[in-house]
Amino acid sequence: MLDQIHWLAAVTVLGVLEQAYFFLQVIYARRLFGISPPKISGPPEFERIFRAQVNSSEYFPIFLALLWQAGLFFHQGLAAALGLLYLYARYCYFMGYMASSSERLVPIYFSAGVLWILIAVSALGILHFFLCHYVGLNVLQLLTA
């Protein structure tokens, strides 16, 4: 069983580490700009870092659910590769947003595209599972025949 999920687990750990890095950047920015919690407003530089971290945190549960569904029901390798692409895009988004709000756009659109691909492969995998187990129709066998 573990050999079927180890790549998903590795990408999950990398994602958690990335989130921790984003959290640490907010802590560093709070100290740099003198913004004590619970305040969330300050100079534009602080607000961009804060928003980048919050936005990334908001999407993280969606990413994890899709990563694991795509990996379990479709293909672990493809899901893990898409997961790495997503994490890289999120890193680029965070760094871009820190520099300028306009530099966040390309990475955010790219990461959204990766999420849509994960949705598609998850849905295909789950559909195939239901068709095989409840209808007795194996689409993959029909396609290879």
BELQUIDA-V830180 format. One line per field, one symbol per residue. phi: phi as a letter, one per 20 degrees, with the letter a starting at -180 (. if undefined). burial: # if it has 24 or more other C-alpha atoms within 12 Angstrom, else .. Layout:
phi->???
burial->???
//
This chain:
phi->.ffecfffffffffffffffffgfffgfffffdmdefefcdrfgffffffffffffffefffgfffgfffffddbffffffffffffffffffffffgfafffeffffffffffffffffffffffgfgfffeddmdefffffef
burial->....#.######.##..##..##.##..##.........#....#########.###..#..##.######################.##########..#..#..##..##.##.###.##..####.................
//
